[in-house]
Amino acid sequence: MSDHSTRSKFRQKSPTQRFLSILGLFMFGFYFVVGLLVIFWNNFPIEINPTYKTLFGILLIVYSFMRFARLWQNNFRN
């Protein structure tokens, strides 16, 4: 493998790309934690059917993993 192709493969991100990557990871964690809170919080401040509360929490967790998959595709694959 030539030195030029090695350098281009491991090129550093610009500050904007790095910030957006960190923001994407933060949003993944945020949606994941909110989904868990909605599912497991016993005294949830909004009166809602427990089945719908669980479904909404699962939806948030699935959405967080979709965001993470898109972040992974855009930033970490070759």
C-alpha positions as CSV (number, residue, x, y, z in Angstrom):
1,M,0.0,0.0,0.0
2,S,1.4,3.4,-0.9
3,D,2.0,6.1,1.6
4,H,-0.4,8.5,-0.2
5,S,-3.4,6.1,0.0
6,T,-2.6,5.4,3.7
7,R,-2.6,9.2,4.4
8,S,-5.9,9.8,2.6
9,K,-7.6,6.8,4.3
10,F,-6.7,8.2,7.8
11,R,-7.4,11.9,7.0
12,Q,-8.6,13.9,10.0
13,K,-12.0,15.4,10.1
14,S,-12.6,19.1,9.9
15,P,-13.8,20.8,13.2
16,T,-17.3,21.0,11.7
17,Q,-17.4,17.3,10.8
18,R,-16.1,16.4,14.3
19,F,-18.7,18.6,16.0
20,L,-21.5,17.0,13.9
21,S,-20.2,13.5,14.8
22,I,-20.2,14.4,18.5
23,L,-23.6,16.0,18.2
24,G,-24.9,12.8,16.5
25,L,-23.6,10.6,19.2
26,F,-25.1,12.9,21.9
27,M,-28.5,12.8,20.1
28,F,-28.3,8.9,19.9
29,G,-27.7,8.8,23.6
30,F,-30.4,11.4,24.3
31,Y,-33.1,9.5,22.4
32,F,-32.0,6.2,23.9
33,V,-32.1,7.5,27.5
34,V,-35.5,9.2,27.0
35,G,-36.9,6.0,25.5
36,L,-35.7,4.1,28.6
37,L,-37.1,6.8,30.9
38,V,-40.5,6.7,29.2
39,I,-40.7,2.9,29.6
40,F,-39.4,2.5,33.2
41,W,-40.5,5.8,34.9
42,N,-43.3,4.7,37.2
43,N,-44.7,8.2,38.1
44,F,-44.6,9.5,34.5
45,P,-45.9,13.1,34.6
46,I,-48.3,12.6,31.7
47,E,-51.2,10.2,32.3
48,I,-51.0,7.6,29.5
49,N,-51.9,4.0,29.0
50,P,-49.0,1.8,30.0
51,T,-49.1,-0.1,26.6
52,Y,-48.8,3.2,24.7
53,K,-46.1,4.4,27.0
54,T,-44.1,1.2,26.4
55,L,-44.7,1.5,22.6
56,F,-43.6,5.1,22.5
57,G,-40.4,4.2,24.5
58,I,-39.6,1.4,22.1
59,L,-40.2,3.7,19.2
60,L,-37.7,6.2,20.6
61,I,-35.1,3.5,21.2
62,V,-35.5,2.2,17.6
63,Y,-35.2,5.7,16.3
64,S,-32.0,6.3,18.3
65,F,-30.5,3.2,16.7
66,M,-31.5,4.3,13.3
67,R,-29.7,7.6,13.9
68,F,-26.7,5.7,15.1
69,A,-26.6,3.5,12.0
70,R,-26.8,6.6,9.8
71,L,-24.0,8.3,11.8
72,W,-21.9,5.1,11.5
73,Q,-22.4,5.0,7.7
74,N,-21.5,8.6,7.2
75,N,-18.5,8.8,9.5
76,F,-16.9,5.5,10.3
77,R,-17.0,3.3,7.2
78,N,-14.3,3.3,4.5
